[in-house]
Amino acid sequence: MKISIISFDLGNNCLGRAYLLGKVLSRHYDVDIHGFVFPYSGNKIWKPCDTGEFYYKVIQGRNFPFFLKSMTDMYRSINGDVIYASKATLPSYGVALLKKFFSDKPVVLDIDDLETAWFEKLKGARRWMRILQPYGPIHTTWIENFIGFADEITTVSTQLREKFGRGVIIPHGKDTEHFDPAKYDRNKLRKELQFDGYKIIMFLGTVRPHKGLEHIIQALNLLNRDDIRLMIIGAGTEPKYENMLEEIGNGKVILKEKIPFNNIPQYLHAADIVVLPQKKTIQSYGQIPAKLFDAMAMAKPIIAADVSDLQMILNGCGIIVEPEDISGLADKIDWVCSNTLEAEKMGRRAREKCIADYSWDVMEEKLVAIFEKYK
């Protein structure tokens, strides 16, 4: 059986979820990944997923009315027995529904974000000014009304499952054989990255304001420890925000551009701690950062804000703080950096839980249970 996955934008970080689903499904099925590239993302594949593992079926994305031609091209390129749409957007789920209605192909919809949340601040005329954008607020809000037409829904959190009334939770699982700290020489990596003498807090992902990275810096400034640095890997999406982080960091922030997914384990293994200080906003509603499972698989001590399902996931193997509690965050960072042996034990428990509950084997079992129905 062949599964065609649709990512609405191959040039954006939304491709990460489609890439992950494709990797796991390809262990059992024939899989291809389709998607648009738009001028705003440089008309090229998102760098972390441009690994050569998939031949992406790329369609040029354009605004309306030209997007009608783009949709037709996408429709014709899809030849899977089942369509798996990544995200409830017009360029992915909308095309999938067209295929369902005109060729009777079953459609599974994956929801890993509340897509309408990204347009929360756009009101009135500002929303309607973007009506020509197929990925904009008007079409995204409209397509959400058709979620009930999906044959199956997969999602990442209990919040999103409750909001849409159904859904099998498929985590951002990890290949725990590739993400295995035993395979990497930590001392060598730290020397190569010039980490010696410092405790490194690692944030590895797309840099956006709702992720609260300034709270890490504020906590570090409160601690006033010269032996801690924050390394952010994934710069280049929000230049103004990134510049602000550097300015308030007073030399404690190291910014690096995106890296391929395959290189993530090395960088994480060289770090001492992972902090996920997400703000409690509409954008973080139901969201589960994929980087959380990266850190768990690599046995990192993790501090995370109490949003979505993070407290449940890290129960017994991580530290939870209230969102935007700078003083509390500073205390926890100080504890992890001062109690190395206890922090390492916590990290090992996180890896054990990742293997048991969030590995590719677990993902595969859940996904096969869905897609075998359509053989």
C-alpha positions as CSV (number, residue, x, y, z in Angstrom):
1,M,0.0,0.0,0.0
2,K,1.2,3.5,-0.8
3,I,0.6,6.5,1.4
4,S,0.9,10.1,0.1
5,I,1.8,12.6,2.7
6,I,1.0,16.3,2.0
7,S,2.9,19.1,3.8
8,F,1.5,22.5,3.1
9,D,4.9,24.1,2.9
10,L,8.1,22.2,2.2
11,G,10.2,25.3,2.9
12,N,9.0,25.8,6.5
13,N,9.5,24.0,9.8
14,C,6.0,22.5,9.4
15,L,7.8,20.0,7.1
16,G,9.4,18.5,10.3
17,R,6.2,16.7,11.3
18,A,5.5,15.3,7.8
19,Y,9.1,14.2,7.5
20,L,8.9,12.3,10.9
21,L,5.6,10.6,9.9
22,G,7.1,9.7,6.6
23,K,10.2,8.2,8.2
24,V,8.1,6.0,10.5
25,L,5.5,4.9,7.9
26,S,8.2,4.1,5.4
27,R,9.3,1.2,7.7
28,H,6.0,-0.5,6.7
29,Y,4.6,1.2,3.6
30,D,5.6,2.8,0.3
31,V,5.6,6.6,1.2
32,D,6.0,9.8,-0.8
33,I,5.8,13.4,0.4
34,H,4.2,16.1,-1.6
35,G,4.1,19.8,-0.8
36,F,4.3,23.4,-2.0
37,V,7.2,25.8,-1.8
38,F,6.3,29.5,-1.5
39,P,8.4,32.6,-2.3
40,Y,8.2,33.7,1.4
41,S,10.3,30.6,2.4
42,G,12.8,31.0,-0.4
43,N,11.3,28.4,-2.7
44,K,13.5,25.6,-1.3
45,I,13.2,22.6,1.1
46,W,13.5,23.4,4.8
47,K,17.2,22.8,5.6
48,P,16.8,20.4,8.6
49,C,14.7,18.0,6.4
50,D,16.8,18.3,3.3
51,T,18.7,15.2,4.1
52,G,18.4,13.2,0.8
53,E,16.2,10.6,2.5
54,F,13.0,11.6,0.6
55,Y,12.4,12.7,-2.9
56,Y,9.9,15.5,-2.3
57,K,7.3,16.1,-4.9
58,V,7.5,19.8,-5.1
59,I,4.8,22.1,-6.5
60,Q,5.3,25.8,-6.8
61,G,3.0,27.7,-4.4
62,R,1.4,31.0,-5.4
63,N,-1.3,33.3,-4.2
64,F,-4.9,33.1,-5.5
65,P,-6.1,33.0,-8.2
66,F,-2.9,31.3,-9.5
67,F,-3.0,28.9,-6.5
68,L,-5.9,27.1,-8.3
69,K,-3.4,25.9,-10.9
70,S,-1.0,24.9,-8.1
71,M,-3.8,22.9,-6.4
72,T,-4.6,21.2,-9.7
73,D,-0.9,20.2,-10.2
74,M,-0.8,18.8,-6.6
75,Y,-4.0,16.9,-7.1
76,R,-2.7,15.2,-10.2
77,S,0.7,14.3,-8.6
78,I,-0.9,12.4,-5.7
79,N,-1.2,8.7,-6.4
80,G,-1.2,7.1,-2.9
81,D,-3.9,4.7,-1.8
82,V,-4.4,6.8,1.3
83,I,-3.8,10.5,1.7
84,Y,-2.2,11.7,4.9
85,A,-2.5,15.5,5.3
86,S,-0.2,17.2,7.7
87,K,-1.9,20.2,9.3
88,A,-5.4,21.6,8.9
89,T,-4.6,24.1,6.2
90,L,-6.0,24.6,2.7
91,P,-2.7,23.7,0.9
92,S,-2.5,20.3,2.6
93,Y,-5.9,19.2,4.0
94,G,-7.8,21.1,1.4
95,V,-6.1,19.3,-1.5
96,A,-6.5,16.0,0.4
97,L,-10.3,16.6,0.6
98,L,-10.5,17.3,-3.1
99,K,-8.8,13.9,-3.7
100,K,-11.2,12.2,-1.3
101,F,-14.3,13.7,-2.9
102,F,-13.3,13.1,-6.6
103,S,-11.4,9.9,-6.4
104,D,-12.8,8.3,-3.2
105,K,-9.4,8.1,-1.5
106,P,-9.4,7.9,2.3
107,V,-7.9,10.9,4.1
108,V,-6.2,10.9,7.5
109,L,-5.5,14.3,9.0
110,D,-2.7,15.0,11.4
111,I,-3.1,18.0,13.7
112,D,0.0,19.0,15.7
113,D,-0.9,22.7,16.1
114,L,-3.9,25.0,16.4
115,E,-3.3,26.6,13.0
116,T,-5.8,29.5,13.5
117,A,-3.8,30.6,16.6
118,W,-1.0,32.0,14.4
119,F,-3.5,34.7,13.2
120,E,-5.0,35.6,16.5
121,K,-3.7,39.2,16.4
122,L,-4.9,39.8,12.8
123,K,-8.3,41.5,13.1
124,G,-10.8,43.1,10.6
125,A,-9.3,44.6,7.5
126,R,-5.8,43.2,8.3
127,R,-7.2,39.6,8.0
128,W,-9.0,40.3,4.8
129,M,-5.9,41.9,3.2
130,R,-4.4,38.4,3.3
131,I,-7.3,36.7,1.5
132,L,-5.2,35.9,-1.5
133,Q,-2.8,33.8,0.6
134,P,-3.9,30.1,0.6
135,Y,-2.1,29.6,3.9
136,G,-3.5,32.9,5.4
137,P,-6.1,33.4,8.2
138,I,-9.3,33.4,6.0
139,H,-8.7,30.0,4.3
140,T,-7.1,28.4,7.4
141,T,-10.2,29.4,9.5
142,W,-12.5,28.2,6.8
143,I,-10.9,24.8,6.3
144,E,-11.1,24.0,10.0
145,N,-14.9,23.7,9.5
146,F,-14.2,20.6,7.4
147,I,-12.1,18.6,9.9
148,G,-15.1,16.3,10.5
149,F,-14.7,15.0,6.9
150,A,-11.4,13.3,7.7
151,D,-11.7,9.5,7.9
152,E,-9.2,9.5,10.8
153,I,-7.4,12.1,12.8
154,T,-4.0,11.9,14.5
155,T,-2.7,14.5,16.9
156,V,0.0,15.1,19.5
157,S,-1.8,16.1,22.7
158,T,-4.8,15.5,24.8
159,Q,-5.8,19.2,24.4
160,L,-6.0,19.0,20.7
161,R,-7.8,15.7,20.8
162,E,-10.4,17.2,23.2
163,K,-10.8,20.3,21.0
164,F,-11.5,18.4,17.8
165,G,-13.5,15.6,19.5
166,R,-11.3,12.6,18.4
167,G,-7.9,11.6,17.4
168,V,-5.2,9.1,18.0
169,I,-2.2,10.6,19.8
170,I,1.0,10.1,17.8
171,P,3.9,11.7,19.6
172,H,6.9,13.4,17.9
173,G,8.7,10.1,18.6
174,K,12.4,9.5,18.2
175,D,14.6,6.9,16.6
176,T,16.1,5.9,20.0
177,E,18.8,3.9,18.2
178,H,20.1,7.0,16.4
179,F,19.4,9.2,19.4
180,D,21.6,7.2,21.7
181,P,24.2,9.0,23.9
182,A,26.3,5.8,24.1
183,K,27.2,6.3,20.4
184,Y,28.9,9.7,20.8
185,D,32.1,10.9,22.5
186,R,30.9,13.8,24.7
187,N,34.4,15.1,25.6
188,K,35.5,15.2,22.0
189,L,32.3,17.0,20.9
190,R,32.6,19.5,23.7
191,K,36.2,20.3,22.7
192,E,35.2,20.7,19.1
193,L,32.4,23.1,20.0
194,Q,34.6,24.9,22.5
195,F,32.2,24.1,25.4
196,D,35.0,23.3,27.9
197,G,34.6,25.2,31.1
198,Y,30.9,26.0,30.6
199,K,27.6,24.5,31.5
200,I,25.6,24.6,28.2
201,I,21.8,25.1,28.1
202,M,20.7,23.9,24.7
203,F,17.7,25.1,22.7
204,L,17.5,23.3,19.4
205,G,14.6,24.3,17.3
206,T,12.8,27.1,15.4
207,V,13.2,30.4,17.3
208,R,9.9,32.1,17.9
209,P,8.7,34.6,20.6
210,H,6.0,32.3,22.1
211,K,8.8,29.8,23.1
212,G,10.0,32.2,25.8
213,L,13.7,32.1,25.2
214,E,14.2,35.5,26.8
215,H,13.1,33.9,30.1
216,I,16.1,31.6,30.0
217,I,18.3,34.7,29.6
218,Q,16.5,36.6,32.3
219,A,17.0,33.6,34.6
220,L,20.7,33.5,33.8
221,N,21.1,37.2,34.4
222,L,19.4,36.7,37.8
223,L,21.8,33.9,38.7
224,N,24.8,35.9,37.5
225,R,26.9,32.7,37.0
226,D,29.8,33.1,34.6
227,D,30.0,29.4,33.9
228,I,26.6,29.0,32.1
229,R,25.9,29.7,28.4
230,L,22.7,29.4,26.3
231,M,23.2,27.9,22.9
232,I,20.4,28.4,20.4
233,I,20.5,26.3,17.3
234,G,17.9,27.2,14.7
235,A,18.4,31.0,14.1
236,G,17.3,32.7,11.0
237,T,13.5,32.8,11.3
238,E,12.9,35.8,13.6
239,P,15.9,38.1,13.2
240,K,14.5,41.0,15.3
241,Y,13.7,38.6,18.2
242,E,17.1,36.9,17.8
243,N,18.9,40.2,18.0
244,M,17.0,41.1,21.1
245,L,18.1,37.8,22.7
246,E,21.7,38.5,22.0
247,E,21.4,42.0,23.3
248,I,19.9,41.0,26.7
249,G,22.2,38.0,26.9
250,N,25.3,40.1,27.7
251,G,27.6,37.6,26.0
252,K,25.9,34.5,27.4
253,V,24.0,33.6,24.2
254,I,25.5,31.6,21.3
255,L,23.4,31.7,18.1
256,K,23.8,29.1,15.4
257,E,21.8,28.5,12.2
258,K,19.7,25.5,11.5
259,I,21.3,22.1,11.2
260,P,20.1,18.8,9.5
261,F,18.0,16.6,11.7
262,N,20.7,13.9,11.5
263,N,23.2,16.1,13.4
264,I,20.9,16.8,16.3
265,P,22.2,14.0,18.6
266,Q,25.8,15.2,18.6
267,Y,24.9,18.8,19.6
268,L,22.5,17.6,22.3
269,H,25.1,15.1,23.7
270,A,27.6,18.0,24.2
271,A,25.0,20.1,26.1
272,D,24.3,19.9,29.9
273,I,20.7,20.8,30.1
274,V,17.6,21.5,27.9
275,V,15.2,24.2,28.9
276,L,11.8,24.6,27.2
277,P,10.3,27.8,28.8
278,Q,7.2,28.1,26.5
279,K,4.7,30.9,27.3
280,K,1.1,30.0,28.0
281,T,-0.3,31.5,24.9
282,I,-2.9,30.5,22.2
283,Q,0.1,29.4,20.0
284,S,1.3,26.9,22.6
285,Y,-2.2,25.5,23.1
286,G,-1.9,21.7,22.6
287,Q,1.6,22.1,21.2
288,I,4.2,19.5,22.2
289,P,7.8,20.6,21.2
290,A,9.5,17.9,19.1
291,K,12.7,19.0,20.8
292,L,11.4,17.6,24.1
293,F,11.7,14.1,22.8
294,D,15.1,14.8,21.3
295,A,16.3,15.7,24.7
296,M,14.6,12.7,26.4
297,A,16.2,10.3,23.9
298,M,19.6,11.8,24.6
299,A,19.2,11.5,28.4
300,K,19.4,15.2,29.0
301,P,18.1,16.8,32.2
302,I,15.0,18.8,31.1
303,I,13.3,21.8,32.6
304,A,10.0,22.7,30.9
305,A,7.1,25.1,31.5
306,D,3.7,23.7,32.5
307,V,1.9,23.9,29.2
308,S,0.0,21.4,27.2
309,D,0.9,17.8,28.2
310,L,4.5,18.6,29.2
311,Q,3.9,17.8,32.9
312,M,2.4,14.4,32.1
313,I,5.2,13.5,29.7
314,L,8.0,14.5,32.1
315,N,6.4,13.1,35.2
316,G,9.2,11.4,37.1
317,C,11.9,12.3,34.6
318,G,12.0,16.1,34.3
319,I,11.4,19.4,36.1
320,I,8.3,21.5,35.5
321,V,8.1,25.2,36.3
322,E,5.2,27.7,36.0
323,P,5.3,29.6,32.7
324,E,7.1,33.0,33.0
325,D,8.3,32.2,36.6
326,I,11.8,33.6,36.1
327,S,12.9,33.2,39.7
328,G,11.7,29.6,39.8
329,L,13.4,28.9,36.5
330,A,16.6,30.3,37.7
331,D,16.5,28.1,40.9
332,K,16.0,25.0,38.8
333,I,18.8,25.8,36.3
334,D,21.1,26.5,39.3
335,W,20.1,23.1,40.9
336,V,20.7,21.1,37.7
337,C,24.1,22.8,37.1
338,S,25.1,22.3,40.7
339,N,23.9,18.7,41.2
340,T,25.4,16.9,38.2
341,L,24.9,13.3,39.4
342,E,21.3,13.7,40.3
343,A,20.6,15.6,37.1
344,E,22.2,12.7,35.1
345,K,20.0,10.2,36.8
346,M,17.0,12.3,35.9
347,G,18.2,12.3,32.3
348,R,18.6,8.5,32.2
349,R,15.0,8.1,33.4
350,A,13.9,10.4,30.6
351,R,15.6,8.2,28.0
352,E,14.0,5.1,29.5
353,K,10.6,6.7,29.3
354,C,11.3,7.8,25.7
355,I,12.2,4.3,24.7
356,A,9.1,2.9,26.4
357,D,6.5,5.5,25.3
358,Y,7.8,7.8,22.5
359,S,10.1,5.7,20.3
360,W,9.6,5.1,16.6
361,D,8.5,1.5,17.5
362,V,5.6,2.9,19.5
363,M,4.7,5.4,16.7
364,E,4.8,2.6,14.1
365,E,2.5,0.4,16.1
366,K,-0.1,3.2,16.4
367,L,0.2,4.3,12.8
368,V,-0.1,0.8,11.4
369,A,-3.2,0.2,13.5
370,I,-4.7,3.2,11.6
371,F,-3.6,2.6,8.1
372,E,-4.1,-1.2,8.0
373,K,-7.8,-0.5,7.8
374,Y,-7.4,0.8,4.3
375,K,-5.5,-2.1,2.8
